[in-house]
Amino acid sequence: MLRAGSVWAAAVGASVAYSRRRAPQRATSLRLIHARMHAQALTLAVLGGAAAMHYYTKTSKTSADADLDFYAHLPPATDADGNENERWSW
């Protein structure tokens, strides 16, 4: 959260500085409005990029699949005829 806020504040500051240099006659309130819009667009672009990266780098196994893999190594509880396996009977 702190990093996102810092990036957003830096984007606002950079946008205000750029617009002050580019159009010095523009009102300060208008500069702040435009700076906020630029920072918001940058934030949405970064969040979209992070979401895309998460989607495309997600592994094929989830934690539920990993739990099932553990049980796959155990012997079956019943044999082909439906009789209980000796290892599983108490």
N, C-alpha and C positions, 0 to 999 in steps of 0.2 A: 504494500500500500504506500509506503513511504517513497519507494522508488518511482512508482507511477505518478505520485503527486509532484515529485521533484522534476520528472520529465515534463509533466504538464506545465508546471510553473516556468521551466526553462523555455518551453515552446512559446508561452505567452510573452515572456520577456524578449525573446528573439523576434517575435512577430511585431511587437510594439517598436523595438529598435529599428527593424527594417522599414516599417511604415513611417516612422519619424524621419528617417533619412530619405525615403522615397517621396513622401508627400508631407512636407513640414506644415502646410497650411491646414491640414485635416485636424478636426477637433479631437481632443484627447479621449472623449467618451466614444467616439466612433472608432478610434484606434483600438481601444480596449474591447469593443464589441467584435471587431474583426480578429483581434488577437485570440479571443476566446474561441471563435469559430475555427480558426486555424489549428489551435491546440486540440480542440475536440475532434477535428478531422484526423489529426495525427494520432490521437489516442484510439480512435476507431480503426484506423489502418493497422496499428500495432496489435490491437486485440484480435482483429481478423487474421493477421499473420500468425499470431500465437495459436489461434484456434485451428488454422489450417495445418500448422506444424504438428500440433497435438493429434489431429485426425490422421495425418499421413505417417507419423512415426509411432503410432500406437502399435504395440505388439499384438500378435495374433492370439496369444494366450491371455486370458483374464485370470484373476485370482480364483474364480470358481473352477476354471479348467485345471488349474494347478492342483487343487484339492482332489479333483477326480483322477488325475494322473497318479496320485499316491495310492488310491484304492485299486487302480488297474494292475498293480504289481502283486496284489494279494491273490491267493488261490481262490477259485470259485467256491461259494458256500454249498453248492449242490453239484452232483455229477450230471451227466447227460440224461440219466433215467429219473432225475428228481430226488435222488437219495441224498441225505445230508452228508457233507464231507466230514471226515473224522477230525480234521483240524479245527472245524468250527463248532463241533459239539462239545458240550461241557460235561 
